[in-house]
Amino acid sequence: MKNQESEVVALGIRKRVFEHTIKNNGGYLSQACSAADSLAVLYEDVLNLGPSIAPEIPAPFGGVPAPDNPNSFTGAGYHGEFASHYDRFIISPAHYALVIYAALIEVGRMAPEGLKMFNKDGSSVEMIGAEHSPGMEVTNGSLAQGLSMASGIAFARKRRGDEGRVFVYMSDGEFEEGQTWECFANMAHHKINNVTCVVDYNAQQCDGAMSAVTEIGDLVGKLKAFGADAVLVDGHDHDALREAMNRRSETGPVVVIAKTSPFQGMDYLQKRFPRLHYVRFTSEDEKIELRDAIAEQLGVNVDEIE
């Protein structure tokens, strides 16, 4: 039986990203479709995080970190304080930022008013998340850098004897990057077994369907060959996700490959396939058609959106 709370959170994430997209004439809808369930299970059931220590309404950008800049900060405070018994959560695909913000709001770690600052000049609520954005601890730059930083944090925590694990959220497109495989090879070599990777495997990337760009093939088999404990699960089955995310390995990282649909909860998006990476509207008629179709499926009152 699925956890009712995680189901509520997942639906809330999709609704919030959908409403934001309609109000702002664009947004990352397919990422909300595919990632909402795994993020809901992580935040609601799996991650051991302390209460948020960040302002509910995000502070303006404080400048880049530097020895002479006391105003800089990271978004890690939304995941609570750093302590040996708490987990750390690294977001690797920076373009999932809108979905992460929606998740933080749904679990009470950020105020809904924070989304009004999204992609505004001087705001820390970036469209492409940076280290100062809510929920973000590091700037990932190119895809796949988050995993390497997470593994370094985990290696340090392991040497220090911390109880907490390091979770890293990834997109499947990151497995087209060589740095990903170098990192897995090194984690196996150093037996870094306090890392759990959760992969949103929606078979999409910025240039379209992955099958038409670079097919990644047998991901489970490849990861096992690189020393990871990899498992493929239905990324919309909360019980399966919860069980897989709580796996432990003695020798290397755990990788939960969450097979997902970029249309989950928003069937209308199939009409736009394979152009799903970022949804923007070419006409008012297109916007209204999408708005009405998806609002009905999500149970959203269109009169309350605009």
Solvent accessible surface area in square Angstrom, and as a share of the most:
residue,aa,sasa,rsa
1,M,212,0.95
2,K,87,0.37
3,N,48,0.25
4,Q,122,0.54
5,E,99,0.44
6,S,0,0.00
7,E,54,0.24
8,V,79,0.45
9,V,9,0.05
10,A,2,0.02
11,L,77,0.38
12,G,12,0.11
13,I,0,0.00
14,R,17,0.06
15,K,57,0.24
16,R,68,0.25
17,V,0,0.00
18,F,0,0.00
19,E,51,0.23
20,H,16,0.07
21,T,0,0.00
22,I,0,0.00
23,K,113,0.48
24,N,77,0.39
25,N,85,0.44
26,G,3,0.03
27,G,2,0.02
28,Y,12,0.04
29,L,0,0.00
30,S,2,0.01
31,Q,7,0.03
32,A,0,0.00
33,C,0,0.00
34,S,0,0.00
35,A,0,0.00
36,A,0,0.00
37,D,8,0.04
38,S,1,0.00
39,L,0,0.00
40,A,0,0.00
41,V,0,0.00
42,L,0,0.00
43,Y,24,0.09
44,E,66,0.29
45,D,44,0.23
46,V,15,0.09
47,L,19,0.09
48,N,69,0.36
49,L,26,0.13
50,G,1,0.01
51,P,107,0.67
52,S,36,0.24
53,I,119,0.60
54,A,23,0.18
55,P,73,0.46
56,E,120,0.54
57,I,94,0.47
58,P,5,0.03
59,A,37,0.29
60,P,91,0.57
61,F,81,0.34
62,G,22,0.21
63,G,23,0.22
64,V,100,0.58
65,P,79,0.50
66,A,41,0.32
67,P,150,0.94
68,D,124,0.64
69,N,32,0.16
70,P,125,0.79
71,N,106,0.54
72,S,31,0.20
73,F,66,0.27
74,T,63,0.36
75,G,1,0.01
76,A,4,0.03
77,G,15,0.14
78,Y,10,0.04
79,H,12,0.05
80,G,3,0.03
81,E,90,0.40
82,F,116,0.48
83,A,27,0.21
84,S,59,0.38
85,H,88,0.39
86,Y,38,0.14
87,D,13,0.07
88,R,37,0.14
89,F,2,0.01
90,I,0,0.00
91,I,2,0.01
92,S,1,0.00
93,P,0,0.00
94,A,10,0.08
95,H,28,0.12
96,Y,3,0.01
97,A,0,0.00
98,L,1,0.00
99,V,0,0.00
100,I,0,0.00
101,Y,0,0.00
102,A,0,0.00
103,A,0,0.00
104,L,0,0.00
105,I,13,0.07
106,E,47,0.21
107,V,38,0.22
108,G,65,0.62
109,R,40,0.14
110,M,6,0.02
111,A,10,0.08
112,P,71,0.44
113,E,81,0.36
114,G,0,0.00
115,L,19,0.10
116,K,154,0.65
117,M,43,0.19
118,F,23,0.10
119,N,88,0.45
120,K,118,0.50
121,D,153,0.79
122,G,53,0.51
123,S,12,0.08
124,S,1,0.01
125,V,0,0.00
126,E,54,0.24
127,M,44,0.20
128,I,87,0.44
129,G,5,0.05
130,A,16,0.13
131,E,26,0.12
132,H,13,0.06
133,S,0,0.00
134,P,1,0.01
135,G,0,0.00
136,M,1,0.00
137,E,20,0.09
138,V,25,0.14
139,T,65,0.38
140,N,2,0.01
141,G,57,0.55
142,S,75,0.48
143,L,63,0.31
144,A,0,0.00
145,Q,60,0.27
146,G,0,0.00
147,L,0,0.00
148,S,33,0.21
149,M,64,0.29
150,A,0,0.00
151,S,13,0.09
152,G,41,0.39
153,I,34,0.17
154,A,0,0.00
155,F,64,0.26
156,A,56,0.43
157,R,6,0.02
158,K,83,0.35
159,R,190,0.69
160,R,166,0.61
161,G,59,0.57
162,D,22,0.11
163,E,140,0.63
164,G,3,0.03
165,R,19,0.07
166,V,0,0.00
167,F,0,0.00
168,V,0,0.00
169,Y,0,0.00
170,M,0,0.00
171,S,8,0.05
172,D,0,0.00
173,G,6,0.06
174,E,0,0.00
175,F,8,0.03
176,E,56,0.25
177,E,62,0.28
178,G,49,0.47
179,Q,69,0.31
180,T,0,0.00
181,W,43,0.15
182,E,114,0.51
183,C,10,0.06
184,F,0,0.00
185,A,45,0.35
186,N,80,0.41
187,M,1,0.00
188,A,30,0.23
189,H,140,0.62
190,H,80,0.36
191,K,114,0.48
192,I,7,0.04
193,N,38,0.19
194,N,22,0.11
195,V,1,0.01
196,T,2,0.01
197,C,0,0.00
198,V,1,0.00
199,V,0,0.00
200,D,1,0.00
201,Y,31,0.12
202,N,8,0.04
203,A,39,0.30
204,Q,17,0.07
205,Q,24,0.11
206,C,82,0.49
207,D,108,0.56
208,G,8,0.08
209,A,12,0.10
210,M,4,0.02
211,S,83,0.54
212,A,90,0.70
213,V,64,0.37
214,T,68,0.40
215,E,104,0.47
216,I,8,0.04
217,G,40,0.38
218,D,96,0.50
219,L,5,0.03
220,V,34,0.20
221,G,32,0.30
222,K,85,0.36
223,L,0,0.00
224,K,114,0.48
225,A,88,0.68
226,F,75,0.31
227,G,32,0.31
228,A,7,0.05
229,D,35,0.18
230,A,4,0.03
231,V,32,0.18
232,L,95,0.47
233,V,22,0.13
234,D,80,0.42
235,G,0,0.00
236,H,25,0.11
237,D,47,0.24
238,H,0,0.00
239,D,51,0.26
240,A,30,0.23
241,L,0,0.00
242,R,50,0.18
243,E,134,0.60
244,A,5,0.04
245,M,0,0.00
246,N,73,0.38
247,R,90,0.33
248,R,165,0.60
249,S,18,0.11
250,E,150,0.67
251,T,81,0.47
252,G,0,0.00
253,P,1,0.00
254,V,3,0.02
255,V,0,0.00
256,V,0,0.00
257,I,0,0.00
258,A,0,0.00
259,K,95,0.40
260,T,10,0.06
261,S,32,0.21
262,P,12,0.07
263,F,39,0.16
264,Q,66,0.29
265,G,22,0.21
266,M,0,0.00
267,D,76,0.39
268,Y,31,0.12
269,L,0,0.00
270,Q,94,0.42
271,K,133,0.56
272,R,36,0.13
273,F,100,0.42
274,P,52,0.33
275,R,176,0.64
276,L,0,0.00
277,H,47,0.21
278,Y,51,0.19
279,V,0,0.00
280,R,144,0.52
281,F,32,0.13
282,T,126,0.73
283,S,55,0.36
284,E,104,0.47
285,D,112,0.58
286,E,43,0.19
287,K,14,0.06
288,I,65,0.33
289,E,84,0.37
290,L,0,0.00
291,R,43,0.16
292,D,62,0.32
293,A,41,0.32
294,I,0,0.00
295,A,1,0.01
296,E,149,0.67
297,Q,85,0.38
298,L,11,0.05
299,G,59,0.57
300,V,20,0.12
301,N,76,0.39
302,V,46,0.27
303,D,120,0.62
304,E,136,0.61
305,I,4,0.02
306,E,119,0.53
